[in-house]
Amino acid sequence: MKNHSIDVIFAFTILKRLGIMLLDVDSFYKEIGLRIKSERIKRDISQKSLGDHLELTRASVINLEKGRHRPSIYQLIQIASFFQIDYSSLVPYEIQKTRRKKTDLSKELNNNNIVTDQEKIGKSTRTAISNFLSTIQK
C-alpha cells in the first residue's frame, strides 16, 4: 500500500517553493470565528440565540467566534443553515501568496529533479503534481 503522507508533505513543499502559503491552523479557526461573528451581527442575532440553536452556551459561542472552539464540519453546516448561507462561505481556503523568487517547478518536475526526503517521486505523483501546478499557475 502506498504511503500518501509522503505525497501530502511533498505537495506542501511544492506550494512553499512556489511562494504559496496556506493559513496556519490557529489563523484558520480565528478566521472561521470572525466570519461566523460577522454573519451573526449582520443578521442582528444574539450569541445566546445562536448558542440555543447549536445547543451551546453563550460562552461557547464567544469561544467559537474567537477561534478557540474548533467547530466540526457538522457544526459549520448547522451554523450556515441557521444563517441560510452556504457553509463554504465560512471556511477560509484562500491562498496567501508570499513574495519569493518564482521557481519553474514544472521544468524541474519534468526533468525528474525533485526528490523528497524519502525517495524520488513516482510517475503518477509527478503527473498529479503537474496537473495541480497547471491549475494554480493560471
C-alpha positions, 0 to 999 in steps of 0.5 A, spaced: 500 500 500 502 506 498 504 511 503 500 518 501 503 522 507 509 522 503 505 525 497 501 530 502 508 533 505 511 533 498 505 537 495 506 542 501 513 543 499 511 544 492 506 550 494 512 553 499 517 553 493 512 556 489 511 562 494 504 559 496 502 559 503 496 556 506 493 559 513 496 556 519 491 552 523 490 557 529 489 563 523 484 558 520 479 557 526 480 565 528 478 566 521 472 561 521 470 565 528 470 572 525 466 570 519 461 566 523 461 573 528 460 577 522 454 573 519 451 573 526 451 581 527 449 582 520 443 578 521 442 582 528 442 575 532 444 574 539 450 569 541 445 566 546 440 565 540 445 562 536 448 558 542 440 555 543 440 553 536 447 549 536 445 547 543 451 551 546 452 556 551 453 563 550 460 562 552 461 557 547 459 561 542 464 567 544 469 561 544 467 559 537 467 566 534 474 567 537 477 561 534 478 557 540 472 552 539 474 548 533 467 547 530 466 540 526 464 540 519 457 538 522 457 544 526 459 549 520 453 546 516 448 547 522 451 554 523 450 556 515 443 553 515 441 557 521 444 563 517 441 560 510 448 561 507 452 556 504 457 553 509 463 554 504 462 561 505 465 560 512 471 556 511 477 560 509 481 556 503 484 562 500 491 562 498 496 567 501 501 568 496 508 570 499 513 574 495 519 569 493 523 568 487 518 564 482 521 557 481 519 553 474 517 547 478 514 544 472 521 544 468 524 541 474 518 536 475 519 534 468 526 533 468 525 528 474 529 533 479 525 533 485 526 528 490 523 528 497 526 526 503 524 519 502 525 517 495 524 520 488 517 521 486 513 516 482 510 517 475 503 518 477 505 523 483 509 527 478 503 527 473 498 529 479 503 534 481 503 537 474 496 537 473 495 541 480 501 546 478 497 547 471 491 549 475 494 554 480 499 557 475 493 560 471 
